[in-house]
Amino acid sequence: MGKVLVIGLDAACLDTLLPWISKGELPCLEKLLGSGVYTELQSVIPPWTAPAWTSLITGKNPGKHGVFDFFKPEGNHQMELVSLLDNRAKAIWDYLSEAGKSSIVINVPITHPAKKINGILIPGYLAPEPPICYPPHILEEVKQAVGEYKIYSKYEIRQVSSKKRLQGYVDVTELRKDATIYLAKKYEWDFLMVQFQKTDAVFHTFTNEKHILTFFKFIDQCIGELVEVLGKNANIFLVSDHGMGKHDYAFYINSWLRKEGYLKTRGVGGYKSNLYLEKKRLIGGEEVLPARHHLFDRLMDYLAKMGISGERVSSWLSSSHMEFLRYMVPLSLEARVPRVEIDEENSLAYCPSATSLGIKINPRRSDEYQGLSNELIGRLKSIKDPEGNAVFESVLPREEYYRGAYINKAPDILFIPREMNYTISDSVFDKYFAPFGRYNHKMNGLFSGAGDDIVNSRYLGTVFSIFDVAPTILHIMGLPVPDDMDGRVLTEILREGSEPARRKVKYRQVDAERERIKDRVRRLRKSSRL
């Protein structure tokens, strides 16, 4: 059986790639897509990096792996970043290790701290710098071979020009590509997966489309080099965790919940934990800030003492028709703005984080739970935007989407914005909507396959599920598929007469409760509590 090479492009989707390909801007991608099959890949709810990549590599919905968001509640109203310790399911390379096959895994999100596998694992997004790798010496070896390996750009938390920030993204991506090629050439492997995170970051960072295209042209070159050097005798999969596109409005769901009497606040507190501040902690060292930023910090401290929140300032700007000033504030400053605090104990319901795409019902109201849930679902479905369009295409209790032992960690109610055209905010303002017009996540990402075992049918026109990737790879590599995976083997992409096409899909029965207990014991031993 041949090798499998997986290239992950965060946020890549046909809506953004195909127009560039049609203009000849991405020749390597055009060649790869044209040599096999490609179509859309439906993400998970919510379609963000942490739960989506975890679902892709496990073949399971968040209810079975336990990662629902970037953050998890950590008592005292605080939120903490998720890590591999929150993923309770096995990844593709875990099954391969059990079967004696070797893997090289580079930069896949939520794989820190790396655990022992039959091969090499260098963690990706949300890992600290430097990450804990397996084997422990591998990062130093990569440094000696290709340069100092980094997860994040050297300009990640610095205020620099767009040109420098773009160059920082290019530099860290090139190191990723060079490290992949070095390790793949030196070590034996059956499965190799490398993920590129900055294909997402460029959409969130830059408003100039030329900067975004410049970066994707560089990524195109990286893909061409990876395929040329590593793609021989391998089935190649190009996948993403979600799509990307323009959003029409921001919807302030906690503002709506407060106005409707479901949510209570308790004054102004410090800034809320967010990805920018957490990234600063992960990278370590001192943030390099201009003097004016320190003055801004002093001003924010003063506003907090006076009970003036960032939400209130934004309302003033809006009423004065100067809201455009808000979008000129760098993320590094916006992250320091004092926020209105939600009184979770005395609220009926609230949105715990914007990226959760969900509402938490106060557990103290257990006697009212079902009635409150039904009421909220009905009312959320009826919300219209300023143009009279429904904001949500789906609102449902978590049990209707998630399945598994960990659904109690999810919000009680999930909502999917209509066509993902609305950016959800958990800030508490006096209004519900604000024009947005910037890039944010969409539901459908990208799936592409090419190689000796893959048909050459070009665009398929169907939509695969993100859960389908793991079982398909396991089958191609000759392994039985665990019957608790939520995806299916994509037999329609297999070339007629190829070995995987001739071989019947086999399943192995999984005792989910036994696996859960074994996982719990492993974690207790690792924490020295057993």
C-alpha positions in Angstrom: 0.0 0.0 0.0 1.2 3.5 -0.9 1.8 6.5 1.4 -0.7 9.2 2.2 0.3 12.9 2.2 -2.2 15.3 3.7 -1.8 19.1 3.2 -4.0 21.2 5.4 -4.9 24.7 4.4 -6.8 26.5 7.1 -9.9 28.4 5.8 -9.2 27.4 2.1 -12.4 27.0 0.0 -13.4 26.9 -3.6 -15.2 30.3 -3.4 -11.8 32.1 -2.8 -9.5 29.7 -4.7 -11.3 29.1 -8.0 -11.4 32.8 -9.1 -7.6 33.0 -8.6 -7.1 29.7 -10.3 -9.2 30.8 -13.3 -6.9 33.8 -13.7 -3.7 31.6 -13.7 -2.6 32.9 -10.3 -2.3 29.5 -8.6 -0.8 27.0 -11.1 0.3 24.3 -8.6 -3.1 24.2 -7.1 -4.7 24.1 -10.5 -2.6 21.2 -11.5 -3.3 19.3 -8.3 -7.1 19.8 -8.4 -7.1 18.9 -12.1 -5.3 15.6 -11.5 -7.9 14.0 -9.2 -11.1 15.0 -7.5 -12.2 18.1 -5.6 -15.3 19.3 -4.0 -16.6 21.2 -0.9 -16.1 19.8 2.7 -18.7 20.7 5.2 -17.3 21.8 8.5 -18.5 21.2 12.0 -20.6 23.4 14.3 -19.0 25.7 15.2 -16.7 26.0 12.1 -13.6 27.2 13.9 -10.0 25.9 13.9 -10.1 24.1 17.2 -13.2 21.9 16.9 -13.0 21.5 13.1 -9.4 20.2 12.8 -10.1 17.9 15.8 -13.1 16.5 14.0 -11.2 16.1 10.8 -8.4 14.1 12.3 -10.7 11.9 14.5 -13.7 11.4 12.3 -15.9 12.4 15.2 -18.2 15.2 16.2 -17.3 17.3 19.2 -19.7 15.4 21.4 -17.3 12.4 21.1 -14.0 14.3 21.2 -14.8 17.1 23.7 -13.4 20.1 21.8 -16.2 22.6 21.2 -14.4 26.0 21.0 -11.1 27.7 21.3 -11.9 28.1 25.0 -13.3 26.1 27.8 -14.8 27.3 31.1 -12.3 27.1 34.0 -14.3 28.3 37.1 -14.6 31.8 38.5 -16.0 33.0 35.2 -12.7 32.5 33.5 -12.0 30.8 30.1 -8.9 28.7 29.3 -7.5 27.6 26.0 -8.2 24.1 24.9 -5.3 21.6 24.2 -4.8 18.0 23.3 -5.7 17.1 26.9 -9.3 18.2 26.0 -9.4 15.9 23.0 -10.8 12.5 24.2 -10.7 10.8 20.8 -7.9 9.0 18.9 -6.5 10.7 15.8 -5.6 9.1 12.5 -1.9 8.6 13.5 -2.9 6.9 16.8 -4.7 4.1 14.9 -1.7 3.9 12.5 0.7 3.7 15.4 -1.3 0.8 16.8 -1.0 -0.9 13.4 2.8 -0.4 13.2 2.7 2.3 10.6 4.8 5.5 11.0 3.6 9.1 10.8 5.0 12.6 10.6 2.6 15.2 11.8 3.5 18.9 11.6 1.6 22.0 12.8 -1.8 20.4 13.2 -3.8 22.5 15.7 -4.7 21.3 19.2 -2.0 18.6 19.3 -0.1 20.1 22.2 1.4 18.6 24.4 2.5 16.0 21.9 2.1 12.4 23.0 4.1 9.4 21.9 3.4 8.1 18.5 5.2 5.8 16.0 6.9 8.7 14.3 7.2 12.5 14.8 4.7 15.1 16.0 5.4 18.8 16.1 2.3 20.6 17.5 0.6 23.6 15.9 -1.8 26.4 16.6 -2.6 27.1 20.3 0.6 25.4 21.4 3.1 27.5 23.4 6.4 28.6 21.8 8.4 26.3 21.8 6.0 23.4 21.8 6.4 20.0 23.5 7.2 17.7 20.6 7.7 14.0 20.1 10.4 12.9 20.2 11.6 15.7 22.5 14.8 16.3 20.5 13.2 16.8 17.1 12.8 20.5 17.3 16.5 21.0 18.0 17.3 18.8 15.1 15.0 20.8 12.8 16.6 24.0 14.0 20.1 22.7 13.1 18.9 21.6 9.6 16.6 24.4 8.4 16.6 27.1 11.0 14.7 27.9 14.2 11.2 26.4 13.8 8.4 28.6 15.0 4.6 28.2 15.2 3.9 31.9 15.2 5.4 34.7 13.2 8.0 37.0 14.8 5.6 39.9 14.1 2.6 38.1 15.6 2.1 40.4 18.5 4.0 43.4 17.3 2.7 46.6 15.7 4.3 46.6 12.3 3.5 47.6 8.7 1.3 45.3 6.6 4.4 44.6 4.5 6.3 43.3 7.5 3.4 41.3 8.8 3.0 39.6 5.5 6.7 38.8 5.3 6.4 37.3 8.8 3.7 35.0 7.6 5.8 34.0 4.6 8.9 33.3 6.7 7.1 31.1 9.2 5.3 29.2 6.4 8.5 28.6 4.5 10.1 27.2 7.6 7.1 24.9 8.0 7.5 23.7 4.4 11.3 23.2 4.7 11.0 21.3 8.0 8.4 19.0 6.4 10.6 18.2 3.5 13.7 17.7 5.7 11.9 15.3 8.1 10.2 13.4 5.2 13.5 12.8 3.5 15.3 11.7 6.6 12.7 9.5 8.3 10.6 6.7 7.0 6.8 7.4 6.9 3.6 5.9 5.8 1.4 9.0 6.6 2.5 12.6 6.6 0.3 15.6 7.5 1.3 19.2 7.5 -1.0 22.1 8.2 -0.6 25.8 7.2 -2.4 28.1 9.6 -1.6 31.5 8.0 -4.0 30.8 5.1 -6.7 31.7 7.7 -4.7 34.6 9.3 -4.3 36.6 6.1 -8.1 37.0 5.8 -8.5 38.2 9.3 -5.4 40.4 9.2 -5.5 42.2 5.8 -8.1 44.3 4.2 -6.0 44.7 1.0 -6.9 41.8 -1.3 -3.5 42.1 -2.9 -1.8 41.0 0.3 -4.1 38.0 0.6 -3.4 36.9 -3.0 0.4 37.5 -2.6 0.4 35.0 0.3 -1.7 32.4 -1.5 0.7 32.6 -4.5 3.5 31.7 -2.0 1.4 28.9 -0.5 0.8 27.7 -4.1 4.6 27.4 -4.6 4.9 25.5 -1.3 2.3 23.0 -2.3 4.0 22.5 -5.7 7.3 21.8 -3.9 5.7 19.4 -1.4 3.9 17.5 -4.1 6.9 17.3 -6.3 9.3 16.1 -3.6 7.0 14.0 -1.4 4.0 13.1 -3.6 5.6 10.2 -5.6 3.9 6.9 -4.8 1.5 8.7 -2.5 -2.2 9.5 -2.4 -2.4 13.2 -1.8 -5.2 14.9 0.1 -5.6 18.7 0.3 -8.1 19.6 3.0 -9.4 22.6 5.0 -11.3 23.0 8.2 -13.8 25.6 7.0 -14.3 28.2 4.4 -13.9 32.0 4.3 -16.0 34.9 2.9 -17.4 38.3 3.6 -20.0 38.7 6.4 -22.7 41.3 6.1 -23.4 42.2 9.8 -22.2 41.7 13.3 -24.9 40.4 15.6 -24.6 41.1 19.3 -26.4 38.2 20.8 -25.8 39.0 24.4 -27.2 42.5 23.8 -30.4 40.8 22.5 -30.5 38.5 25.5 -30.2 41.4 27.9 -32.8 43.5 26.2 -35.2 40.5 26.2 -34.6 39.9 29.9 -32.6 36.7 29.8 -29.2 38.2 30.7 -28.0 40.4 33.5 -24.8 42.3 33.8 -22.7 43.4 36.8 -20.8 46.5 35.8 -17.5 46.9 34.0 -14.6 44.6 34.6 -11.2 44.0 33.0 -10.7 42.9 29.5 -12.0 39.5 28.6 -9.7 36.6 27.6 -9.4 36.5 23.9 -7.2 34.9 21.2 -4.9 37.9 20.8 -4.0 38.0 24.5 -3.7 34.2 24.8 -1.4 34.2 21.7 0.8 36.8 23.5 1.1 34.4 26.4 1.8 31.4 24.2 4.6 33.2 22.4 6.2 34.5 25.6 8.5 37.5 26.0 7.6 41.1 26.1 5.2 42.6 23.6 6.9 45.4 21.7 4.5 48.4 21.9 4.8 52.0 20.9 4.6 54.6 23.7 1.1 55.6 22.6 -0.1 52.1 23.5 1.0 52.4 27.1 -1.0 55.7 27.2 -4.0 53.8 25.8 -3.6 51.2 28.7 -3.7 54.0 31.3 -6.8 55.5 29.6 -8.5 52.1 29.6 -7.7 51.6 33.3 -9.2 55.0 34.0 -12.4 54.2 32.0 -12.8 50.9 33.9 -12.6 52.7 37.3 -15.2 55.1 36.0 -17.5 52.3 35.0 -17.2 53.1 31.3 -16.9 50.0 29.1 -15.6 49.6 25.5 -19.2 48.8 24.5 -20.3 52.1 25.8 -17.6 54.0 24.0 -18.6 52.1 20.8 -22.2 53.2 21.3 -21.1 56.8 21.6 -19.1 56.5 18.3 -22.1 54.9 16.6 -24.6 57.6 17.7 -22.1 60.2 16.5 -21.8 58.5 13.2 -18.1 57.8 13.8 -18.2 54.1 14.2 -15.6 53.8 11.5 -13.0 54.8 14.1 -13.6 51.6 16.0 -12.4 49.5 13.0 -9.2 51.6 12.9 -8.2 50.4 16.4 -5.5 47.6 16.2 -6.5 44.2 17.6 -3.7 44.6 20.2 -5.5 47.7 21.6 -9.0 46.4 21.2 -8.0 43.3 23.3 -7.3 45.7 26.2 -10.6 47.5 26.3 -12.6 47.0 29.5 -15.8 44.9 29.0 -19.3 44.8 30.5 -19.3 41.7 32.7 -22.1 39.1 32.5 -23.7 38.1 35.7 -23.8 34.4 35.0 -25.3 33.4 38.3 -28.3 35.7 37.9 -28.8 35.4 34.2 -31.3 32.9 32.7 -29.1 32.4 29.6 -26.0 33.9 28.0 -23.5 33.3 25.1 -20.3 32.2 26.8 -18.0 33.1 23.9 -18.6 34.5 20.4 -16.9 31.4 18.8 -19.1 28.9 20.7 -22.1 29.7 18.4 -24.2 28.7 21.4 -26.2 29.8 24.4 -25.7 28.4 27.9 -28.7 28.1 30.1 -28.1 28.8 33.8 -27.8 25.3 35.5 -29.6 26.7 38.6 -32.7 26.9 36.5 -32.9 23.2 35.9 -36.6 23.2 36.8 -37.3 25.6 33.9 -34.7 24.1 31.5 -37.0 22.6 28.8 -39.5 25.4 28.7 -36.7 28.0 28.6 -34.8 26.1 25.9 -37.9 25.9 23.7 -38.8 29.5 24.3 -35.3 30.7 23.3 -35.1 28.5 20.2 -38.4 29.9 19.0 -37.5 33.5 19.6 -34.0 33.2 18.1 -35.5 31.7 14.9 -37.7 34.8 14.5 -34.9 37.4 14.7 -34.5 39.5 11.5 -31.6 41.7 10.4 -32.1 45.3 9.4 -33.0 44.2 5.8 -35.7 41.8 7.1 -33.8 38.6 6.6 -33.7 35.8 9.1 -30.4 35.9 11.1 -30.3 32.1 11.8 -30.9 29.3 9.4 -30.9 26.8 12.2 -31.4 26.9 16.0 -31.5 23.6 17.9 -30.8 22.0 21.2 -27.3 20.5 21.4 -28.6 16.9 21.5 -29.9 17.3 18.0 -26.5 17.9 16.6 -23.9 16.5 19.0 -23.7 12.8 20.0 -21.3 11.3 22.5 -20.2 11.2 26.1 -19.1 14.9 26.2 -22.1 16.8 25.0 -22.6 18.2 28.5 -19.5 20.4 27.8 -21.3 22.1 24.9 -23.6 25.1 25.0 -27.2 24.1 25.6 -28.5 25.7 22.4 -26.6 25.9 19.1 -27.3 28.4 16.3 -26.1 28.6 12.8 -26.2 32.0 11.1 -27.9 32.1 7.8 -25.3 31.2 5.1 -22.7 32.2 7.8 -23.3 35.8 6.8 -23.3 37.1 10.4 -20.3 37.5 12.7 -21.5 36.8 16.3 -20.2 39.0 19.1 -20.6 38.3 22.8 -20.2 42.0 23.7 -23.1 43.8 25.4 -24.1 46.9 23.4 -27.2 49.0 23.3 -27.9 47.7 19.8 -28.1 44.3 18.1 -26.5 44.9 14.7 -23.6 46.7 13.1 -22.4 46.6 9.5 -19.4 44.2 9.2 -18.3 43.7 5.6 -15.1 41.8 6.5 -13.9 38.2 6.1 -14.9 35.6 8.5 -15.6 31.8 8.5 -18.0 30.0 6.2 -19.3 26.4 6.6 -17.8 24.7 3.6 -14.1 24.2 3.2 -12.1 22.2 0.6 -11.5 18.5 -0.1 -9.2 17.3 -2.9 -7.7 13.9 -3.6 -5.1 12.8 -6.2 -2.9 9.8 -6.7 -2.8 6.3 -8.1 -5.8 5.1 -6.0 -8.0 8.2 -6.7 -10.2 8.8 -9.7 -9.6 11.6 -12.1 -13.0 13.1 -12.2 -12.2 16.8 -11.4 -15.1 18.6 -9.7 -17.6 16.2 -8.0 -20.3 18.7 -7.2 -21.3 17.0 -4.0 -20.5 18.1 -0.4 -18.5 15.7 1.8 -18.4 15.9 5.6 -15.3 16.8 7.6 -16.0 13.5 9.4 -15.3 11.6 6.2 -11.6 12.4 6.0 -10.3 10.1 8.8 -12.2 6.9 7.9 -11.3 7.4 4.2 -7.6 7.6 5.0 -7.7 4.7 7.3 -9.4 2.5 4.7 -6.9 3.5 2.0 -4.1 2.6 4.3 -5.5 -0.8 4.9 -6.9 -0.3 8.4 -10.4 -1.2 9.6 -12.6 1.8 10.4 -13.7 2.2 14.1 -17.5 2.0 14.1 -17.9 5.0 16.4 -16.6 7.4 13.8 -19.3 9.7 12.4 -18.0 9.8 8.9 -18.0 7.3 6.0 -15.4 6.0 3.6 -15.6 8.0 0.4 -15.6 4.9 -1.9 -16.7 7.0 -4.9 -13.3 8.7 -5.1 -11.4 5.4 -5.4 -10.2 4.5 -8.9 -11.9 1.4 -10.2 -9.5 -1.6 -10.0 -7.3 0.0 -7.4 -6.4 -2.0 -4.3 -8.6 0.1 -1.9 -11.5 0.0 -4.3 -11.3 -3.8 -4.6 -11.0 -4.2 -0.8 -14.3 -4.2 1.1 -14.5 -1.6 3.9 -14.0 -3.3 7.2 -15.2 -1.9 10.5 -14.0 -2.6 14.0 -16.3 -2.5 16.9 -15.5 0.0 19.6 -16.7 -0.2 23.2 -17.0 3.6 23.7 -17.5 3.3 27.5 -14.4 1.1 27.9 -12.4 3.5 25.7 -13.5 6.4 27.8 -12.5 4.7 31.1 -9.1 3.7 29.6 -8.6 7.3 28.5 -9.5 8.5 32.0 -6.9 6.1 33.5 -4.2 7.3 31.1 -4.8 10.9 32.0 -4.7 10.2 35.8 -1.5 8.4 35.4 0.0 11.2 33.4 -1.0 13.7 36.0 0.5 11.5 38.8 -2.9 11.2 40.5 -3.0 7.4 40.1 
